[in-house]
Amino acid sequence: MPSQERGLRDWVKQRMKNTDPPPEAGAHAMRTLAVTSGKGGVGKSNLTLNLALALAQLGDTVTVLDADLGLANINILLGVNPPHTLLDVVDRRMTLQEIMVVGPGGIRIIPGASGVTQLASLSRTQIDRIVAGFGEIDGESQWLLIDTGAGLSPAVLSFVLAAEEVLVVTSPEPTALADAYGVVKAIWEEEAATRVRLVVNRARSLDQAEAAGQRLIDLARRALGLEVEWLGLIAEDENVPRAIMRQEPFLLAYPHCRAARDVGQLALRLKDPDHLPQAAGGMRQFLGRLRKGFYGMYLEARPRVGERRRGQ
């Protein structure tokens, strides 16, 4: 075992040695974490994939859902062409179990269907098929990482609001921060019982990342009364685009680069007892929220995001 991986494992064991799990959390409750962003191009999918690998290196079992319906990215980052996708589940050709592929580090991947517009406009029956499919994998992993699309489409919000934890990814640029705040506000508008955390990607320095993150955190607290938690940063690293061109996760292609160390720290913090959910509802809670979200946002007429609570 590489010394870096062994060090991560030892650190987590020491931190959790005398810590009891939250009283409401089941022993095998799957943690559902949606990774989202206000705009594309901030590295959300790449972070999701490498975070899954970092958690797997710490000994956790991880399933990654490519939930960018109609524009899947995880398989592109890995350089694979999955034989089956969510479209096969929607069309009743295969089950969710059958379309899953095993990726590096033993992570399991539920492939989305790139360029298939049908997945961006689902019927009630098709929604039920997808939700029932998720029920089949309950208890098989400790984590379900959900790589959502960017922005505030009904599909994105359905997955974001269903997860018990949300990781909002942004870059330090003012436009990216403004779009990330839009995601935070949308979560607040829906009064979602989800824990919101922030990661600043492509940071040139710790000071730059913390200053950018603090601006968003302060705005959410002041304008919305919502506490957004700072999780950390991923440094600007020339090895990241190199790994993308190789279609290999940077955590594996360049395991000692700054970005790899940073994503390892994010995984450690997520496993830290201070970052555990207050009450882990697991897959059952996720499925209930997802069905409700899909029904409400796909099939019913709703005010657009921003039309509610106009006073904020």
N, C-alpha and C positions, 0 to 999 in steps of 0.2 A: 504494500500500500504506500503511495507517495506520502512524503512527510507532510505536505500541505494538507492533504485530505485527512491524515491521521490527526493532525493538530486541530482541524475543525471538529472532528468527532469528539476528541477529548474535551474540547472547550464546552461543547453542548452538553455532554454527559455531566460535567462538573456543575454547570449552571442549573441543570434540571434534577440534580441528584436528590435534593431534599424538597422538591416542589411537588405539591399535589395538583392533579388536574382540576380544572374548574368543576364545581360540583354538578352542574347541569350537563356537562359534556360527556357523551358516551365514550367508552373505551376505544371504540373503533369508528367514531364519527369522522367523516371525511371533511377536511377544511376546504371550503370553496372560495377561491380567490380570483376575482375578475381583474385583469390587467387592461387598462383602457387609457385613452388620451383624447384631448379635445381636437387634435388635428393629426393628419398623417405625417410621416416622415420624421418622427421623434424617436424612433427605435423601439417602439412598443413590442412588436412581435419578436424581435431579436432578444429583447430583455426577457420576455416570457420563456422562450426556449432555453436560454442560458440559466435563468433562475431555476427552471425545472431540473436542469442537470446539476446545479449546485445543491439543491435539496436532495437529489438522488445520491450525490457523493457523500452526503451526511447520513445516509442510510434510510431515507424515507422513500416510500413508493409514491410515484407521481403519474397522474394522467393529465395530458394537455389536450384541451378542446380548442380546435381552430374554429372559433365562432364568428369569424369575419365572413358572414354568409354571402356568398357570391364572389368573394375576392380573397381566397385563402392564401396564406403566406408561409406557414410553418413548413410545409413540404418543400417550398422553393428554397428556404434557408438551409434545408438539409440536403437539397439536391436529389430528392426522391420523387417518384411519380406513383402515388398510392393507387393500387388497382381499384379500390372502392372508396366512396366518400359518403357524406351525409345524404347526398341525393339518393343513394341506394336505400337508405333507411326511409326517407320520405316516400319513395316509390314502392316500398314493401318488397324490395328485392333481397335485402339482407338486414340482419339485426345490427344494433350498435356494436355488440361484442364482435361480430364478424368483420366489421370494417376497420377495427382498430389495428394499428401497426406498432411494432416495437421499435423504438428509436435508440440512439446511443445512450449508454448508461442505464438501460432497462426501462426508460420512461415509455409510457404508452401514449400514443397519439391518436386522436379522433380527427380524421382529415376533413377539412371543409372542401367545398367544391368551387374552385376558382373559375370565375367567368360565367357561372350558372345563375341567371337572374331568377329562376324559379325559387331558389332558396331565400330570396329576399322578399317573397310575397307568398306566405303560407296560408293554407286553409285551416279550419279548426281541426279537421281530421288529421292533417299532416302534423300539426302542432302536437296532437295527442301521441302520435307515433314517436316523435322525437323525445318527448317528455317520458314516455313509457320506456324508451331505450335507455335513458339515463338511470332509471330505476334498476335496470339489470346490472349495472356496474357498482351499485351501492356496496360499500365495505371492501372493495377490491384495491383501493388505494388510500393513502393518507391525505393526499392532496388532489384536488381538481383545479388546475390552473386554466383559466378561460381567457384566451386571446381574443378580445372583442375587436370589432371594427372601430375606426376612429369616428369622432363626431357624436351627434345626438340623434341618430336614427332610432326608430322604434325597436329594431333588432338589438342595437347596442344597449339601449336603456333596459330592455327586457333582461339581458344577461347581467348587466351591472346591478340592477335592483334585486335580482335573485340571489346573488352571491352574498355570503355573510361578511366578506372582506373585499375591499376594492383598493387597487393600487393605481393611482393616477400618475401617468408618466408624462413629463414635460421636458423641454429643453429650456435654457436660461433666457431665450429671446422673448421680448415683451409680447409678441403675437401668440407664441406658444403658451405663455403663462395666462394670457387672457382667455384662450380657448380651454385651457385646463380648468380655469375658474368656472367657465360655462358648464363643464361636466359636474363640478362640485355643486354648483347651484341647482342643476337639474336633479341631483340626488337629494338635496335638501328640499326642493319643491315637492318631491314625491314622499317626503317624510319617511324615507327608507331606514330600516333598522340595520344599517350596515356600517362597518368600521372603515373609515376613509384614510388612506395613507398616501404620501407623496414621495416620488422619486424624481430627481432632476438628472436627466441624461445628458451626455456630451458636455459635461462641465469642464471648463478650463482650469478651475481651481476650486478648492474647498470654500473659500470665501465667496466666490461668485455663486456657487450652488446654494450655499446657505442663505445668502442675501436674496436670491431669486425665490427660493422656497419660502422664506419668512414673509416676503411680500404677499404671497398667495395665502399663507396660513393666517396672517393678520387680517387680510381682507375678509376671508371666510368667517373669522371669529367676530369681526366688527359688524359686517353687513348682514350675516346670516345667523350668528350665534352658533355656528357649527365648528367643532374642533377637528381640524385636519392634522394628522400626525406626520411628522417628518420621519421618513424611514432611512433615507440616505441618498447617495449620488453614484453615478457612473461617470468616470472621468472620460474626457475626450481622449481617444486612443487610436492611433493610426492602424493598429492591428485589427480593430473591429471591421473596417471596410475590407481589409485584406481577407479576413475570414469569410465575410459575406461573398466576396468574389470566388472563394474556394468552395462555397456552399457547405461550410463546416462551422459549427458553433465556436465562438472565440474561446470559450472556456476549455475546449479540447484542442483547438488549433494552436493557441498561445496561452497555455495554462498559467504562466507566470507574468502575464501582462497586467497593467494597472486595471483595466476594465474587468479582467477575470477576478482579481483580488476584490474589487468593489462589489461585484455580484455575489461573491462568496460571503462578504459581510452582510449583504441584504438577506441572504438565506439564513445566516446565523441569527440576525435580529428577528426574523419571522418565527424562528423556533425558540427564541428567548421567552421565558414565562411571562415577561411583561407585555409581550405582543400576542399572547394567546387570546382567542375570542372569549368574551365574558360567558356566553352560553352557546356552545357549538350545536347548531341544529342539524348539521350534517346534510346528507343527500335529501332526506325527506323534506326538510325546510326549503332547500334549494328548488326541489321539484314543484312544491306548492307555489312558491313565488314566481317561478319561471312560467308555469301554466297561467297564472293570473296575469303576469306581465304580457305574455303573448296574446292572450285573449283581449286584454284591455287595449293594448297599443296597436295590434295588427287589425283587429276586427271591429273595433268600436270607434266612433268619432270622438276625438278628444281635443281639448285646447292645445295649441302648440306650446312647447316648452317656452317659458317666459311670460305666458299669459296669465298664469296663476301667481298669486302673491306679488302683484305688480308694484307694491309699495317698496319692494327691496331693490 
